[in-house]
Amino acid sequence: MSQVTGFAIEIRERYQDVAGDRWPAAVDPQPDELLSSWLHRLAIANGVAPRSFAGGLGLGGGMWSPRLDARLPEDVAAWLGIRTGVACEAISAMAMTDGALAPLWLPLRETARRSRSTWIQYCAVCLADDSAPYFRRSWRLASRISCFTHRCGLRDRCPACRAGIVPFAQTELVPQYVCVRCGFDLRGAAKISVGLAARRLERSIDDICKAEIAKGSPTIHEWVARLLRVPVVVGVVGAGRPLTSLPASARIRCFEQLAQRADDERVVAADRAVPRRCRIAATTGGRDGLITRFADFLDAHQRSPRFARAQPPGVDLAALLAAYGCAVRRGSRSTRRGADDGARKSLAT
């Protein structure tokens, strides 16, 4: 007599009733992660290709996720928050919210000639080190040419096919560090060398931008405008176009040439309007002295000495501020002593 083995069948709750509006896979935002990067990772984790994910969000095709980087509607942020469990504030924080730096954002270009910028850059070493590779918000800025962590230049194209990075156009469940055009793993790209002086200058510029934004200084707008005109000052290929229009390789050359020329004592000596300030800066050393010479160099070549006087140092320029304050106080005391001596002489006569 044969014995039939049966299977116990139990009726359970439907997934929709248990999970509600939440999607199956949760993806936590990473430090400084760009909103579009998080959206690509979120789509793949939930079994949807990024290109198809745009339809689920009710968005059109093309550069759907980079457009959200620049402008994230409140209703979209709320909708994403409900389905991911991530706070709306955390989602909005991944967008490019620094309005003062908007002119420095790399323009949205799905395809671009090699002589033009693309919309995003990356550090291959960062992607290789990440447990969950992602793209940073800071990589969207044209004023960023290197990785502060790994001290290498940023790339804006696939080294294999020279195409721009377009994870938003991916039609397969493939990680965003894989080139959509040719399938190259961007984590394997070779490191790009950037000179120390250029990296120091870049870091100083970043310090100043952060400090000016933090205190709401109106000077940041003029500072950004000066940065955009850097290619004109150094005369690199593509001069006449703003910094945001140049590819990563040309912007690296811009910073290297600018750092070299701004550090040239002959250039500093030629601008007699700021010799005292340069001597003060030289006593502080490091990036403080370099950024002062950089500002002086731009003054001499862009005919705007007013900006040198108006440009307040950033948080990291504390030593320069202290030296400058001491010099001003000494000068004020000397002036007062001179005035008092003169008054006493007048009374005596």
Secondary structure as UniProt FT lines:
FT   HELIX           15..19
FT   TURN            20..21
FT   TURN            31..32
FT   HELIX           35..45
FT   TURN            46..47
FT   HELIX           50..56
FT   TURN            57..58
FT   HELIX           64..70
FT   HELIX           74..84
FT   HELIX           88..93
FT   HELIX           99..104
FT   TURN            114..115
FT   HELIX           124..129
FT   HELIX           137..140
FT   TURN            142..143
FT   TURN            148..150
FT   TURN            159..161
FT   HELIX           167..169
FT   TURN            176..177
FT   TURN            180..182
FT   HELIX           186..188
FT   HELIX           196..214
FT   TURN            215..216
FT   HELIX           219..228
FT   HELIX           230..234
FT   TURN            237..240
FT   HELIX           243..245
FT   HELIX           248..262
FT   HELIX           265..270
FT   TURN            272..273
FT   HELIX           275..284
FT   HELIX           286..302
FT   HELIX           305..310
FT   HELIX           315..317
FT   HELIX           318..348
//
